[in-house]
Amino acid sequence: MVFSLARPAFIRPTDTPWLTPASYWPGLTAATSELDPPYGVISLQALAANAHSMLSRAGGTSIRVASKSVRVRSVIDSVLALPGFHGILAYTLEEAIWLAEDHDDIAIAYPTADRAGIRTLATDAGLASRITLMVDSVDQLDLVDSVLAPGEREVIRLCLDLDASFESKLFGHLGTYRSPLFTPADARGFAEKIAARPGFKLVGMMAYEGQIAGTVDRPEGKKLVGATVRWMQRQSARELAVRRAAAVAAVRQVAELEFVNGGGTGSLESTGAEAAVTEIGAGSGLFGPHLFDHYTRFTPAPAAAFALSVVRKPAPQMATLLGGGWIASGPPGIDRMPVVAWPEGVKMVPREMAGEVQTPVTGANAAALRVGDRAWLRHTKAGELSEHLNEFALVDGDRVVDMLPTYRGEGKAFL
């Protein structure tokens, strides 16, 4: 690892160049002038600022790095060197096995049906001690047993996934559809079933409140919607704090839990305030994608972005970028599109938007763009940007100080 966020120069950056786009984005352009688009950039200063902001918002609760939201090993390593960050929240078993070459505390955020991966995990004492599988049903235990019987394998570490969604009398189900375990009784009942099964050890609990952590509360141009979302989130946070504490207490009567994970980048304050939670899983806030521009609780720096070339002028007041259709997952909509961050006053054409091979742009400053110029775009989400790039240029001040391979650049595509 060449760089480190723990270096004294990056303990807590005080300059905020990203607040003045006219200096921030042209500075990144100048620093990367020798690179040909498309390419991605990570601002070291902005990344450090985001990391320390997340720690402050967590209020002393440890943060487990959500690898899905980064997908750059050197960034994960550097963040984990900062006091306050500990452990990785991976998203597949294959990824966890790969990361376990260098890390010893990896919990997988989602259940797995990777039989080959289970066999690898179950026959390696080192991996079995470093990796924790996510479960919420007996069927998942049966799957592991079908690969290797308890007497033929290492003991498998497990984390129980508690559903953290909010059942609103007014709006119905709010949050992600995850675990079937909702009540403290559900959690304890399943914990007892795990305890009765040989070859397993329950070591953790997780409950992800997507309706708080992953839902914008200040949608652009929708004040009434924003006010409603904030009201819902307050109600949900109060309900969940009581239910999660009861569930953790109930499970602790069955198993000695090493960790209780909750929340995400968007809920660091409320999740960190819960005494029952020992750690928060978060990662998106490190890169600061444009989804987070519409939260009231925090405003991360745009630490990761990508540059595209202007390749033609279909009309004097327009320009066409090569590529750009890097659409984020989730409900299809305009908010899943990348946004043009620089030049300001440039926007996509509504009837075409971001395309696989071309993205026409218009607006007040589009006329000034010439063939060969660059435009900077920001992705809606954090880690998904890494799936389109082999590497990021790491920019410190006015120069590129390293090239950081993404998972894709290392030949890995886990999902």
N, C-alpha and C positions, 0 to 999 in steps of 0.2 A: 504494500500500500504506500503510495507516494505522498498523499496528503492526509491531514488529520484535522478534524474540527476541534480537537482538544488543544491545539497549539495556542499559546497565549494570545497571538494576534487575532484569534477568532473566538475568544471566550465569550464575548458579548459585543458584537459589532454595534457601533453607535451611528455610523453613517447610513442613510437610507436613500441611495440613489434611485431606487425603483419608484420612489414617490414623484420623481421628476422624469417622466418618460423621455423628454428631449435630451437628457444626458445619459440615461440608462441604456436604452436600446441602441442608439448610435455607438455607444461605447462597446457594446457586445459585437456590433458589426465590425468595428475597427480591430478589435482583438482577434477576430476570426477571419480577417480579410484574405488569408491564404487558403481557406477551406472553400470547397465548392458545395453548394446546397444540393439536396437536402441534408441538413445536419442538425444535431441537437446540441444545446449548450446548458451547462449547469453553472450558475454563478456561485462561487465558493462563499462570498460574503452573504448573499441572500440565503443560501442553504444553512449557514451557521446561524444567521438571525432566526430563521424558522425553527431550527432545532432548539435553541435556547428559549424561544417564545413558547414552544410546546411544553418544555419543562416547567416554565413559570406558570402556565395555565393549569398544569396537572397538580400544582400545589403540593409537591413532595411525593406524590404517588408515582411509582416506577412506571416507565413506558416500555412495553415490549414492541419492538419494531415490526410493523406489518410489511413483510417483504413484497407482497403483491403490489403495494403502492410505490415501490422503488424499482425492483428488478435490476439493480446494479450492485454487484457484490461489494465493490470497494466503497460505495456510499454507505451500505449497511454496516460494513466493518468500522468505518470512521465514526458513524453515529453511535455505535455501541461502545466506542472508546470514551464517550462523554458520560460522566457520572449522572445517574438518573435514568439512563436507558439500560435495559438488561433483557436479554433473550430475544428470540425471533418468533413471530407469528407467521408461519409459512402457509401456503395455500394448497400444496399437493404433497403427497408422500414422496414422490420422486424428487421434487425440489428439496424437501427436508433431508433426504439421504445425501444429496449432493452438498448441501450447506453444512451437514454434520461433519464434513472433512475438517472444518475449521471452527465449528461452534458446538457448544455442549448443552444448550438449553433451547430446544426448538419444539414448540407446540404447533400442531396443524389446525387451522381454523375451521376446516370442513371435513366431514367423514370421507373415508376412502374406500374404493372397491378395487384398488390396484393389487391384484393377487401376487404379481411378481415382486412388487415393492414390499408387501407384507411378508413374503418369504425371506427377502433380503433382511428386513428389519428383525424378523423373529429368529434368525440364525446368526445374528451378530450381537454379542453382548455389549459392545461399545455403542452401536446404534440404538439398541433397545434402552440403554441408560440415558441417551441424549434426546430421544424423540418421543413425543406424546401424541397419541392419536385422539381425534375428536369423535365422540359417540353420543347417540341419543336414543338408541333402540337396541333390543336384544338381537335383532337381525344382524346388526353390524358385528356383534360379538360372535354370532354363529358363522359369519363369513370368515373371520380370522381363524376360528377353530377348524373351518373346512380346509383352510390352506395348510395349517399345521396344528396338530392336537397339542393341548397344554403340556403334556409330558415330553414333547418333541421340540420344544421351542423355549426361547427366553420369555420371561414375564413381560407382558406388554403394558406400558404406561398409558393411562386413559385420562381424558378430560371430558367431563359431562357438560353438554351444551343445553343451557336453559333458555327457552324462548323469552325474549325481552320485549316483544311487541306490545302495543297498547290497544286494548279492546275498548274502543270509545262507544258510548251509548249513542252519540250523535253521528259519528263518521264510520263506525264499524272497525274492522281490523286495520291498524296502522303500524307499519314496520315490515321488515322482511319475513317471509315465510321460512323459518328455519326448523327448530326443534319441535317435536310434539310434546315436550316436557314444559309445562307452563306454571304449575303450582308448586309450592314447597313439598306437598305430598307426592306429586309426580316425581320430583327430583329425588326425594328420599327413597321412594319405591324403586327407582331404577338403580340408585346407589346400592341398595340392598341386593339387587339381582347381580350387580357386578361383584360385590363382595362374596357372593355365593359361588362364583365361577372361578375355578382354578386357572392360573395362567394370566390373570389380569390384575392390575393395581390401579385404583382410582387415585389420582394425584392432583387433579385440578377441576375447576368449574369455569365456564365461560358464559357470558350473556351479552349479546351485542344489540344495543338499542339503535337500530338504523333510522328509526323515525326521529331521533334527536341528532345523532352523530352524522348521518348522511343525508339530511334533508335541509335545504336552504331555508332560512327564515326571513329573508328579505329579497324575494324574487323581484326582478327588475320590472317596474311599472305596475306592480300588483300589491298595493299597500294593504288592502283588505285581506288578501290571501296571506300576506306576511304576518299580519296581526293574528290571524286565525292559527297559523302554524306555531307562532310563539306561544299562544295560549295552550294549544295542544301539547307542546313540548314541556311546558311547566307542569301540566297535569300528569303527563306520562312520567316525568322524572320523579315526581312525588310518589306515584303508585309503584314504580319500579324499585325505588329505594327501599320501600317497606317489604315488597315481595322478594326481592333479591336477598335482603338480609335474612329473611325467614328461611329461604331456600338454602342459603349457605349454612345457616345454623343447623338445619335439619340434616344436611349431608355430612356436616362435620361430626354428627353423632354416629355416623357409619364409617367414615374414612378420615384420615389425617391429610387434609388438603395442603399441598405445597403452595398453590397459588389460586387466586380468584380473579379472572380476567373480565374486563368489561369495556364498553365504550369505544370511542374512535376519535379521530382528530376533531370532529365537530362537537364532541361532548366532553372534552377534557375537564372542564370546570365541574360540571355536575357529577360525572362519574368519579372523579378524584375526591369529591366531597363525601362519598359513601364509605363508611368505616369497614363495611364488609368486603370491599374491593381492594385487592392488594396490588393490582397492576392494570394498566390501560393498554389496549392494543391500538397502535396508531402509526401511520406512516405517510399518508397523503399530504399532511401539512408540511412535510419536509420540502416537497417540490412546489407546493402552492399553485395547483391548477386553477383555472378560472371558475370552476364550480364554487370555490371558496370566496369569490368576490362578493357573494350574496349572503353572507352570514353577518349577523350583528355582533357576535361575541368575539370575533378576531378577524384580522386581515393579514394573511401571510404574504410574504414577498414572492413575486413570480420567479422562483429560483431555476425552474426548468422551462425551456421553450425550444422551438425549432424554427429554422430559417428555410425559406423557399425562394427560388429564383423567379424573377420576372422574365418570361420568354417571348411574349408578344404583346402588341397593342391592337386589340380588335377595334378600338375607337379611340380618338384622342383623349377622352376623359376616362378611359378604362385601362386596365392592365390585366394580364393573365399570368397566374403563377403556375409553375409546373408541380403537379401533385396537390396534396392538401386534404384528401378525403379520409382523414384519420378520425373516424367517428367513435365516440365513446359508447360503452354498453349502457343499458338501461332503457326506459321507455323512449321510443323514437321521438325526437323533437328537436327544435332549434337549439335547445340547451345542451344537446349532445354533440354539437358541432364545435370545431376549433374556432377561436376568435382571432382576428387580426389585431395584434397588440401594437405594432408599429409598421408603417407610419400611422399616426393618428388620423382620424377622418377618413379611413379606408375601410370598406365593408364588402362582404360578399354580395353577389347578385341573387336576390330572393328566388328566382326561378331556376337557378342552377346550383348555387351554394358550393360546398366543398366537393370536388370531384376526385376520382381516383388518379387521373392523369392531368387534370387542369382545374384551376379555380379562378374564374374571372372576378375581379374586384372593381369597385367603383367608389365614388365618394369625393369629398373635397380635395383630397391630396393624391388621388389616383392618377390624375393627369400628369403629375410631376414624375411619376415612375417611368423609368426607361428600361429597355432590355438589358439584362445583366444586373439590375438592382436586386436588392433582397428585401423581403418582408418577413417580419417575425410573427409567429402564431403561437398561441397557447392552447394546450389540450384541455378538454373538460375535466378529465381525471388524471391521476398522477402516474401510476405504474404502467398504464396501457400505452403511454407514449413510448416506453422502452421496447415495446413489441414492434415498432416501426423503424428502430435505429439499431445499428450494430455497436455504436459507441456515442458517448457524449464528450464534447470538448469542455474541460473544466477551466473556467476563466477566473483568474484572480487579478482584480484590478484591470489593467489594460493588456493582459497577455494570457495566452493559453498555457497552462502549467502542466496539463496532463490530458491524456485521452483515456476515458474510462469505458471499458466494454460493458455492454448490457448483457442480460441473460442471452438474448438473441445473438449478440456478438461472440459469446462463448459457446454458441451452438446448441443452446437450450431453449425449448419452447414447451412449457409445461401445461399450458391450457390455451 
